[in-house]
């Protein structure tokens, strides 16, 4: 399992104005951004503990905006604005103070958290003279520092005794939450788990949204029904498919109901940020995503001599690494043997192309190829019909199978038959057809 801890970004995109203003967006390094804001808002002559406390607040505020995709979830293409009315003061190309730069260099990848929450805390603050607010007073920190309080004690004075610092957070490139493709019936993985988690919480505020019981991260009929109701409530096209607009609307409403960008946040716990699937697969990893990768790699290798066909199972082993490296080399990806999200997108694209342009001499095998997504209750189409034909062949000699109607709809009868096969052949009994069960059903249908 993978925990999605916040990552300190290498760069941050700043909108040079208020959110709705027509203004330029510029990308600057995160360190330069924090130094710029600190030099725009703080006096370099203040006591060091005051400056450190304020810079922690500046870092955490920016991190909260980025982690929650506050502006991107509203349809903007930036992370934060330069307006102190909405965010923090940023002045393009301004000179910065050396002592503030030194502090930023030391602590830029440390941020404030509250209680058992993992998201960067929304460290609201104001100057304390011209404006006052709930949260930290910048001028007030000077008096507290002069009293001998440490930076953490100053932060606790304003934000509560359960405040702590998350130190030495990882630094890296930030990718947007939306996975880059539409999610619908049969999709699987962490993006599906994120949608399901968010909708389950949103349901508390909008009880008309149907219940979701899936725990495997597979987009099933229940999930589609919940998405449709969400789309209806928030005036989106009611398709049951999560496109970019629906994804970010779910994200925005989830952030809002949990008040993740608020002083009094419900917060995001470690459990809520823990996902079933690893973002990277390496030696020793197991699970449904490993099975997926093996199936698709072997299918591609069947036609491509540059990729070796090796014995694989549900464990990411040395054979997996060899095949992945060959695939990465063939398609211009970093040759690491570690399977990443970027690799997955390329693999899926190549497999889709194979399905659409299978060589004439292999046309007899096309019917047997897995369609690259999970079949689950409610799925319809030619792929379901192909699967049902395999099932029908099995039913003709195995009368313990409940039966099947070859109608192209994954209905209750199809699901019952799938569950019986899963029970008989040692699969998890969940009624969902993945690549390994598909392969088993094709094999059984030939008896």
N, C-alpha and C positions, 0 to 999 in steps of 0.2 A: 504494500500500500504506500501511497505517496502523500505527504503532507504539503500543502501549498502555502509555504511560508512566504511572506513578502520579500521581494528582491529589490535592493537599492539600484535604481536605474543608472546606466552610464550616461544617458541623456534625458532631457525633459523638454517637451514642446510647450512653449509659452505663447499665449495670445496677447499681443501688445495692445490691450484695451479691455473694455468690459465685454462680457460674453457675447452680447448681440451686436457689438460694434463691428463695422467693417475695418479690420486691421490685419496686419501681417501676423503670421505664426512663425516663430523662429525656434530652432532646436539648439540648445546649449548643453554643455556638460552639467551634470547634477551638482558637482562641486562648485562650478562657476555660478550656477543659479543661486545656491545657498549663500555664497559669499556676496553676491550682488544684492540679494534681499537684506542680508545682515547689514551691509554697508549703507543701504537705503533707509533702514529703520532704526538702527542702533547707533549710539555714540561710542566711538572706540575708547574713550576715556573712562567709561564705566568700569566698575570692579570686574575682575575676570570671572568670578563665579556668577555674576549677573549676566555677563555676555554668554557664558557657556549655557546657562539655563535658557536664555532667549533663543540661542541657536538650536538647542534641542527642540524647542517648540516650533521653530521655523522648519526644521527637517521633518518633524512628525506631521505637521500640517500638510506639507507638500506630498509626503508619502501616503497620507490618507487619501488625498485627491487622486493619486495615481493608482493605488491599490484597489480603490472602489470604482475606478473608471468613471468618476463623477461627471465629467463633461462629455466623455465619449458615450456614456449611456444616454446622454441627452441629444446625441446626434452631431456633436462637434468633433473636430479632428485635432484637438489639442488636450493637454493634460491640466493646464492651469492658466489663469489670466494674470496680467501684470497689475490689475486693479486692486488696491487695498480695500475697496468697498466689498469685493467678493472674495479676494484671496490675500495676496501679499504684494508689497511694493517691489517692482522690478523695473529697473531703468536700463534700457539697452545701451551697451558700450560705456557704462559708467566706470570710473576708477573705484577700486576697492581698497580697504585698509589692511595693512600687512598683518597686524595682530589678529584681526578677525579671520583673515585667510588662514592663518596658522591654526586657529581653533577649529575651523571647518575641516581642514586637512586631517586633523586628529580624530574628529567625531562624526564625520559625514555619514558613516554607515552604522550609526547608533540612533535609535528612535525610542519614543515613549510608548509604553503599553499600559493598559489598565486591567487589574485583576488577572483573570485567566484568559483574557481576550488576546488574540494573536494579531489583529489588524493594527496598524499604526494608529495611535489615539488621535482623535480630532482635537488638537491642542489650540483651541480658540484663544485669541489674545487681542489686546488693544494697547494703545500707548499709555493709558492711565491718566492722562492730563486733558487732552483735547476730547478724547472719547473714553468711555468706560463700558465694560461689558462683563458678563459672566466669563470667567477664565482668567488668564494671566494678565497682569498689568506690567508692561515693560518698565515703566518708571518705578513701579512698586518693587521690582526685583532689585533695584539699586539699594534701597533701604534694607532689604532682607540680607543682601550680600554684605553690607556694612555691619550688620549684626553678627556676621560670622557664619551664616548659613551656607551649606554646600549647594551646588547646582541641583542635586536631587531633592534636597530639603526644600529648596525654593519651589520646585515643581510640585512637590507634595502639598505645600502650603496652598497652592491654587487649585490643583486638580484632585486632591484626595490622597490619603495615606496608602491606598492600594496601587499607586503609580510605581512603575519600575522602568528600567532601561533595558531594551533588547540591544545587546552590543555585538559588534562585528558581524552584522548581517551580510549575507552574500551579495555581491555586486554583479550585475549582468545586464543583458539586453532584455527589455520588457516587450512582450508580444501582446497584442490585444486579446481580450478574452474570447471573442467570437472566433471559432475554429477555421473560418474561411470557406465553409460549405454548409449547405442547408441540412438540417437534421429532421428526420422523419421516421416513420415506421421502419424498424429493422436496424436503425443506427445504434451504435454501442460505444461505450467508453466514457472517459471523464467528462466530456462536454454534456453527455446525456445525464450523468450523475449530477452535474452542476444545475442543469435545468430542473431535474426532479427535486433536488434539495431546495432550490429557491421557491418552486411552486408549492411545496409542502408548507413552507413557512408563510408564504403569501396567503395560503388558504385560511390561516388563522384570522386574517383581516378581511378576507373575501371568501366566506364559507361556501359560496355557490360553486367554487372550483372543485371538481371531483377529486376523490382520494387517489393517491398513487402508492401502490404497495411494492413495486419492483425494487429490489436491492442490488441487482446485478449491473445496473447501468445500461439496460437495453430499452430502447424506445418502443414501448408496447402500446396496446390499444388504450389502456388507462392513461398513459402519459399523453397520447394524442388527444384524448377527451379533455384532459386538464388544460392542455395548450389551447384547444379550441375555445373553451370557456374563458380563459384569460384573454384571448384575442377579442372575443365578443365584448367582454367587460371594458377593455381599453381601446375599443374602436379600431382594431386592426383587421385586415382581411382574415376571415375565419377559414383557415386552410388546414390547421393541425400540423403544419410544417414550421419549424423554427428557422426563419431566415434572419438576416442581420438585424432588421427592424424589430422583430419579435424578441430576439436574443437580448438586445440592449434595453428593450422595454421591461423585460423580466428582471434584468440586472438593476435597472433604476428603481423599480417598485420594491424589489428585495432590499436594496440599500436603504430605501425610505422607511419601510415598515420596521426594519431592525435598527434604524437611526445610526447607521454605521458612520455617517458623517455628522455626528452630533456629540456634544459634550456628554449627554446622558444616553449613551448607546447601549443597546441590548448586547452588542458585541458579537464577534465571531470566535467560537471556541476552536480548539485544536481538532476536536472530533468533527466539527462541521467543515473544516478545511482539509480533512483526510479523504483522499479518493482511492478507489479500488485499484486503479491501474497506474502503473509507473509511467512517468513522462519519458523516461529512457529505459530501454531494455538491454540488459547485459547478462553475462554468464551467470547461470543459476536461477534466473527469474523464471517464474511459471505463471500459468493462467490463460485466460481466454484470448488475450491479445497476442500471446506467444503462438497459440494455435492458429490464429488468423494469419499472422506473418508467415508461418511455415507453409500453410496451404497456398497462399498467393505466390510465394517464392518458388515453390515446386511447380505450380502451374506455369509461371513464366519460364522457368528453367526447362520445362518440357519442350518449348519452342526455341529457346535461346541457348546455344552452346557455350556462350560466355559465362553462364551462371551454372555451376555444378548442381546436379540433383543428388542430394545426400539424404541419408536416413534421419528423420526428425520425429519428435514427439511433442509433448506439451512443456518441455523444459528447454530453455535457451542454453544450448551447449556449444561445444567447439564446432560442430557442423553448422549450427546457426550462424556463428561468427564468420565462418568461411563463406557461406552463401551471401550473408549481408554485405561483407566486404566486396565480393564480386559484383553485387547489385549496385553498391555505392559507386564503385569504380566505373561501371558501365554507364551510369546516368549522371555523372559529374557531381556527386555528393562527397562530402568529406569521408575518406575511407578510414573508419574507426572500428568497425565491427559492432559498435553500439548503435542500436536502432532508435532513432529519434522521431519526434512528431513530423519534422520535415521529410524524413525518409518515408513515413507512412503515407503522406499526401502524394508523393511521387509513385510509390508502390501501387496505391489504389488507382491512380490515373493510368498507369501502364496496364494494370489488370483490366480496367474498363475498356481500354483500347483493344486488348486481346479478345475480349468477349464480342466486340463489335466487328472485328476483322479477322476471324479465325481462318487459317489457310484451308483451301478447298479439300486437300487430302486428309484433313483431320475433322471434317464436318460431322462425322459420326460421333465424335466426342463432345461436341458443343452442348448437347442436351445434358450431359453429365456434370458440367462445370457449375460449381457453386456461384451464385449471383453477386457475391461481394458484400452482402448485408444479411442481417439476421431475418429469418422469417418468424413472425410471431402472430398471435391472434389479431385479426383485423387486417393483415396484409393481403393485398389483392394483386392480380396480374398474371402474366405468362410464367414468371418464375415459380409462383405458387402452383400453377397448373402442371408445370414440369415435375415439381416435387410430388404432387398428388398422383401423377401417373406412376412414379416409382413406388409410392405407397400402395397403389392398387395392385401392382404386380406382387407385392409382398402379401397382401391380404388374400390373394388367390391360393396361397399354400399355407399361410399362418392364420388360422381362423380365430386366434386369440386377440388379434388386432381388431379394435372396434369397427373399423371401416373407413371409407373415404368417398366423398363425392368430387369428381374431377370438374370443379366449377371455377377455379381460379380465385377462390376466396378462402383464406385460412380461417375456417369456421370452428365451431365447438367440436364437431366430429373429427376434424383434422387434428385439432389439439389433443383430443383424447388418444388418438392413435399414436401421435408423437410421444406422449407421456408413457404409453405402454412400451414402445420401443426403447425409450430411455431407461425405463425400469429393467427391461430384459437384458440390455447390453451394457449396463454399468455406467450410464451417463447420469448427470444431475437431472432429476425429474422436474423440469420447469416449463415444458411445453414449447421451448424456443429451439429453432433449428439453426445451428451454427455450422461451420465448415466440416467439423469432424463427424457430426451426426449426418449431415448431408452425404458425406463420403460413405458412411456406413449404410445408409439407406440405398444408395446407388448400388453398392456391393450386394446387399441382400436382395435387391430387385432382380438380379441376374441369376439367382438360383433356379 
